[in-house]
């Protein structure tokens, strides 16, 4: 049925009789039509609204907020009820805050990941016999000729007893310790435990640290024991390492360890009992590892790091204060020397140095460590000697290097060397390549022949050169000290930091060669 027919039937009714009958019927029908149309439209919109409300009452969605600290938009999950009250708005704010917190945490993790990329280090959990037990049996480390028990130097995480001096400055009170150089292994291990980029996952590590106290372990058997006893721990260690999965990735070339003894002590040439040291570094597995040591040799897998000094700061500010104090230090002596003649040592020039120092009268300050009642083992006395001098003489002793070199640098005293192996070919990660910037070199041959004298050489250094060298020496102080393991420096790289940076670079070079 057509629409106009329906309309016509709908409009059927009793018409009003008049001469305008047709007109009035048409008008009546038209009014009803518009009423029905209007009513239908209203009804349609009412039904549409009811459907809309019913639909959104069940729907969940997202409302978007513009973050105040970013151009990005953040979304909050909501229901209809959650946007009808003030409480729901507070909940939404909390969700935004929670979202910010998670994002900040994510950013920190990402930042830390980026910082540690290429720096992760895994520490082997060695059997205690290789480290902890060595310290527990510290009485075995003490020789009859030692003035103090080695057990006393284990205090304060290996730094030794804290120095207390009645005439010392405040700077002496918290950061100065009677540190034994052989405890460097223990000090370094404690620093490694606080390293920022440690990992328990060896598969992502750039290097593997082996906390074997090689020097302390050897010290127990150096005198009065056969070669088998001196070599036993090293052999057991290499065997233990070879059985670990970490070893097989690069066959030990990504492993490193530290020693408080010189490299030569671990390279015995024969099995004669009279020969010195152990053969640890000649073992096939050990040769693959890198060793940090206070004095290296001609071997390519040993790397020299500074001897520990007496200064172990806990904050950057302690370092800056000490540097400034050394700049202002009064230095009445041209040069100084602390040491013994070593007359039995072939080729030693110490006797010549002591003779020239004594002949120089007021220009040289001598601390003869061969005399009765000397104070060469007193840290305060030694530091005062070096602080009062412009130059400090550093001839070879039992070996080419000396701890005194780093004590003098710490005191702002310009070192004077008599052999290139005393520093220049040793501490390549810590000292400038251009040695003339921070030191003076005197030929030992010319000194013996009388072609040069210490006085003439040092007096020939101009005032400007002296000031420049001293400033360079003072600038080097942070690079040759080991910070307190129980704290952490913020903006300063110390000897530990530079050693780690150097060993990571070396291992990465090996890794690239293997891959290529």
Secondary structure, DSSP 4 states (H G I P E B T S, - for coil): --HHHHHHHHT---PPPSTTHHHHHHHHHHHHHHHHHHHHHHHHHHHHHHHHHHHHHH--EEEEEE-TT-SSEEEEEE-SGGGSSHHHHHHHHHHHHHHHHHHHHHHHHHHHHHHHTTT-EEE----GGGTHHHHHTGGGG--TT-SS-GGGGGTGGGT-SBP--TT--THHHHHBB---GGGHHHHHHHHHHT-TTB-S-GGG-SEEE----HHHHHHTTSSS--HHHHHHHHHHHHHHHHTSHHHHHHTTTTEEEEESS-GGGG---S--TTS-S--GGGSHHHHHSEEEESS--S-TTEEE-PPP-SB--SSHHHHHHHHHHHHT----EEEEEEE---TTSTT--HHHHHHHHHHTGGGEEEEETTSTT--TT-HHHHHHHHHTEEEEEE---SSS--HHHHHHHHTTPEEEESSGGGTTTT-TTTS-S-GGGTEEE--HHHHHHTS--HHHHHHTS-HHHHHHHHHHHHHHGGGG----TTS--SS---HHHHHHHHHHHHHHHHHHHHH-
